[in-house]
Amino acid sequence: MDKCCNCKINSALLQLMNKFTVVLGLFLLSISAQGQKQTYKVSVIGFYNLENFYDTVDNTMVDDQEFLPTGPKNYNGKIYWDKVTKLATVISDLGKDITPDGPAILGVAEVENDTVLNNLVHHALIRNRNYQVVHYDSRDLRGVDVGLLYNPKYFTVLNSRKLFVALDENGEPVYTRDILYVSGILDGDTIHIFVNHWPSRRGGEERSAPRRAAAAKVVKTFIDSIQMVTPNAKLLIMGDLNDDPISPSVKKVLNAKGKIEDVQPGGLYNPWVDMYKNGIGTLAYQDAWGLFDQIMMSFSWLDKAQSGYFFFNQRIYNKEYLVENIGKYKGYPMRTWDGNFYRGGYSDHFPTYLVMLKKQ
């Protein structure tokens, strides 16, 4: 069930290529077409909402009472470490059919602090990748933040900061997740990453839309400032947007286009539009699929003739073991919680990722 816009790498390339081979030991992709052979480096860049990834320690600065041993969920060490193992399992598998090291970069959401992320990256299933963590605490009332995991073998951080999203309700400030900005070097390419978890649809999609538009404006303003200095900057905007690819925050505020031919220099490409229109999503609610977990990119990723990394395709990682097979949520992502009952799943979101190629 691992889908991409072209369904499978093989089917997307069969019309153009006579041979498709992943050389796992070298993390290379070799393609022969019309007698010409080209070898590519492969990089996987992903995003995953980890669904209420809390520790079991009371943080008096936020509302984490639900996720304490004394709370309604009876959240304890056994549940916590099972959750860590489940998430590590997914990350260890993500993109592994492309490269055995999995994601070089993985944005994450719904994490309480850097403690849970450090426990995750040190799990035996992914410890040998030596993932490093970028995380800042935000003022979100629930105490959940975004973060970035990266493999220092492929990516070097140059700079990072959090971007505050100013919201208010009846003249009073409303605090949501900050946006994480990270710049760095991906195998010679300078790239800029924005990790997002925009305000929820609580109160209704239309009523809450201005909050997500406000978050999108923060991203757009920062993107514009980067492109004023570096017009061809390689930008990635990823996250749980709580909006779909055709929602106003994405389509109008970010002005992200769903077709490559419509993207102009300085613009953004959103490769998830067609998937969403075809009924494919990353989460489900009331038997309708949404595609909130998106990764968009700037025009500079689209030139396949360049010497740096370029966009190849996108995928939703929805393997069978991540799908609920019984009950009222059958067919949905297998969630961690059903109310206060520990379902023992992975997340109520499927992860997403991009495959990037670079000529050797």
Buried (B, 14 or more C-beta within 10 A) or exposed (E): EBBBBBEEBEEBBEEEBEEBEBEBEEBBBBBBEEEEEEBBBBBBBBBBBBBBBBBBEBBEEBEBEBBBBEBEBEBBEEBBEEBBEBBBBBBBBBBBBBBEBBBBBBBBBBBBBBBBBEBBBEBEBBEEBEBBBBBBBBBBEBBBBBBBBBBEEBBEBEEBBBBEBEBEEEEEEBBBBBBBBBBBEBBEBEBBBBBBBBBBBEEEEEEBBEBBBBBBBBBBEBBEEBBEEEEEBBBBBBBBBBBBBBBBBBBEBBBBBBEEEEBEEBBBBBBBBEBBEEEBBBBBEEEEBBBBBBBBBBBBBBEEEBEBBBBBBBBBBBEEEBBBEEEEBEEBBBBBBBEEEBBBBBBBBBBBBBBBBBBE
